[in-house]
């Protein structure tokens, strides 16, 4: 099915130039959830980074607006989604209705398309209104 153009500019959050980061292995609330920022410095993930944006319900579930992930060689959209769902397990139940975009274009969360350094992936839950 053909999807309409995504009005990304209307949903783009503004971010301060530098956000304070929790210590490795901790969340902002002091938990033991892995810190995505720590993953980007792993020696196995030296092929660049991808920015991941969370909107609306996805942002509420993850507690994040934006995270950066290190890319392994030939990381696909599907593999990145699996990593994110593993990192934020509460997101899994919302994935059947989630829309993803890569660089402002809709994509299937199960896509085998390879991500490149500096790609921007957005998790966009259904938005209702009247």
N, C-alpha and C positions, 0 to 999 in steps of 0.2 A: 504494500500500500504506500501511496505517496503521502508524505508528511508535509505540512505547511512550513514555511520558513520559520525558524526559531527566533523570537524577539529577545535575543540574548542581552542586548544593551539595557533592557528594562529591568533585568534581574541581576545585573552585575553588582556584587557588593563592593564597597570601598574598603580598602585595607590600609592600615598604617604602614609606613615603609619597613619597619622592623617590629615583629611581635616578640614578646618575651617567650622563651621556650622552656618547658619543664625539663628537669634533668632526665638523662637517658633512662628508659624503662618506667617512667612515671607519666601519669596523665596530669592535667591541670588541677585535678582534685586530689592528687597524691596517691592515686591507685597504682596498680602494677601493670596496667595496659601498656603494650609496647608503644613507644614514641615514634611516629612515622618519620620524624626528622632524624632520629637516630638511624633508621634504616637506610637513609640516603648516604650515610658515611661508611656503610659496610664495604669492605674490599671486593665482595662479590657483585656489588651493584655500582660499577664504575662507568657505565655507558651513558650517563647523563641523568636528568631528572624530568619528571612529568608533574605538572600542577594539577591537583584535583580540587574541584569546587563542589560544595554541598549547598543545596538550596532547600528552603522551606522545611518539610518534614525530615529530609535527609540531614539537614543541619541540626535539627532538634535531636535526632537519634544519635548522631555522632558527636554532638557537642562542638563541632568544628565548622568554620566557614571555608577554610582552605588548608590543605596539607600538601607537602611535596614528597614524592616517592622517588627513590633511586630506581633506575631501570637496569634490569639484567639484559644481556644481549637477546634480541628478538622477543621482547615482552609484548604479548598481545593484549588487546582490550579485555578479552576473557580472563587471562591470567591476572591482570591488574584488578579486575572486579573481584575475582576469587580472593586475592590478598586483602582487599579492602573489607570484604564481608567477613573474612577471618579476623581482621583487626577490630571490626565493629559488628559483632554477631547480631545485634538487634536490627541491623539494616537488612538482613537476609529475608525476613518476612515481607518486606516492602519491595523487593526486587522485581517481582512479577509485574508491577505497575510502574516501575521506574523507567524513565527515559534517560538515555545517555547522549551526550554530545562530545565529540572530539574536535577541537579547534572550530567550534561554533557550527558543526554539522552533526545532525542526528546520526547515531550509530546503534547497532544491536549490542547489548551487553555481552552476548555470547560470540561476538565477532572475533575471527582469527586475524584481523588486521593488526599489523605490527605498529607499536607506538614508537615515536621518535623523541629524542631529547627536546625539551621545551614545549611538548604538546600540552594542551590544556583539556582536561577531561572534566565534564560536569555531570553530577547526579541530580536529575530533575524529577521530583515526584509529581504526580498529577496535581493540578491546581484547579480548584473549582471557584466559581464566583457567579455573580448574578447581574 
